[in-house]
Amino acid sequence: MIKKPFIDPAPLRTIAAQFPTPFHLYDEKGIRETARALHKAFAWNRGFREFFAVKANPNPAILRILREEGCGADCSSLTELMLAERVGFSGRDIMFSSNATPAEEFRLARRLGATINLDDFTHIDYLERHAGLPDTLCCRFNPGGTFRLGNDIMDQPGEAKYGFTRAQLAAGFIILRQKGVRTFGLHAFLASNTSGNAYYPALAGILFQTAVDLKRETGIAVSSINLSGGIGIPYHPDQDPCDITVIGEGVRAAYEAILEPEGMGDVAIHTELGRYLLGPHGCLVATAIHEKHTYKEYIGLDACAANLMRPAMYGSYHHITVSGKDDLPCDHRYDVTGSLCENNDKFAIDRLLPPIEPGDLLVIHDTGAHGYSMGYNYNGKLRSAEVLLRADGSVEQIRRAETPRDYFATLDLTGLFDDLG
Ligand SMILES: *Cc1c(COP(=O)(O)O)cnc(C)c1O
């Protein structure tokens, strides 16, 4: 398949003339369309709610768009909670799915009326001591072992730090009921960036059956089941996108087969998607500033892994389009690099691309989720701006680029940097 950027070369030139590269660019129209498709796919479930995983893209302008589309917010830290509140999410609009949680974060979540998703059995006690127990609680399940879909090993929950064991879930529910909790939820996140349409239905099957068994064992029927994140996107042109309609119907089939016969046909389905909603609707725009001919051919960009960590951290593929050169043959083999003093600072290795000259604009695809937000300041590199392409074609800077003053702001260097203004 051919992967085209959501922005054409001519308008991209105009945007890059207004906002210096590098910057992340987001596509409002695409974000809204994906949110609507998700809601449509799960419209069969009366209580359905998507709580967008704020860590994937914590920009207020993006969160406002998702709020307008009916999404809630899934937070896991103090600042994510603060952000969600200030953007206008309140109470039940907020899931708090954290782990190793500090007391002050539980206290803020309680104050906001967020739905707390407890990560561990011992957190029952910790939450009660530090913030008090709410009426409603969700518990995160970790089935342990290996999670397979058919013959494929998807992930190793037994090696993951998250969640209650199965035995802890039953014991925890009973203790929580004794302590006055009245409404229960069940949550699990077993595999990340999954491809195909089978993950959510399989996870739903596990969680639905667990909910039925827990009801038999404890008499407690959960009100909501949270399938969390994990639906992937086609980073590589050879990958097919997930079909959210098929996924929604797959979850529905499991719901009708497992929950409804047990009189649990009123359970609300919740999701906490990040990557699926936002990933394809962002890109990192950078300028080629160097070409280097040594043992390999290198193109040096004005962006680096500080702007997009996934290739360096996970070896992830991110497709690259040389803007305006779509029609040229991809007959040049390049390593496309950033400027960090780390040899893993490469956006692509041995990638076949059209001939690149300094000044060319490169579009690095699929940075809308876990892109900017994973950025860091290594080598004193500054975080980029974020720009929103509005549905009406206008553009808006929704976060300015960092300046050296921002970088030095946490130091006490009285008098040293006064010339920065
Ligand atoms: C990261 C995360 C998500 C979102 O995951 P995606 O892969 O972006 O869909 C959802 N829930 C929790 C608890 C997470 O940690």
The ligand as an SDF file (V2000), in Angstrom:
LIG
                    3D

 15 15  0  0  0  0  0  0  0  0999 V2000
   -0.7950    3.6430   27.6010 C   0  0  0  0  0  0  0  0  0  0  0  0
   -2.1050    3.2670   28.1510 C   0  0  0  0  0  0  0  0  0  0  0  0
   -3.2530    3.2970   27.3540 C   0  0  0  0  0  0  0  0  0  0  0  0
   -3.2090    3.6480   25.8850 C   0  0  0  0  0  0  0  0  0  0  0  0
   -2.5220    2.7190   25.1510 O   0  0  0  0  0  0  0  0  0  0  0  0
   -2.4880    2.8040   23.5470 P   0  0  0  0  0  0  0  0  0  0  0  0
   -1.4870    1.7680   23.1770 O   0  0  0  0  0  0  0  0  0  0  0  0
   -2.0540    4.1770   23.2120 O   0  0  0  0  0  0  0  0  0  0  0  0
   -3.8520    2.5070   23.0700 O   0  0  0  0  0  0  0  0  0  0  0  0
   -4.4590    2.9870   27.9400 C   0  0  0  0  0  0  0  0  0  0  0  0
   -4.5540    2.6630   29.2490 N   0  0  0  0  0  0  0  0  0  0  0  0
   -3.4830    2.6210   30.0500 C   0  0  0  0  0  0  0  0  0  0  0  0
   -3.6590    2.2640   31.4850 C   0  0  0  0  0  0  0  0  0  0  0  0
   -2.2180    2.9020   29.5370 C   0  0  0  0  0  0  0  0  0  0  0  0
   -1.1510    2.8400   30.3260 O   0  0  0  0  0  0  0  0  0  0  0  0
  1  2  1  0
  2  3  1  0
  2 14  2  0
  3  4  1  0
  3 10  2  0
  4  5  1  0
  5  6  1  0
  6  7  2  0
  6  8  1  0
  6  9  1  0
 10 11  1  0
 11 12  2  0
 12 13  1  0
 12 14  1  0
 14 15  1  0
M  END
$$$$
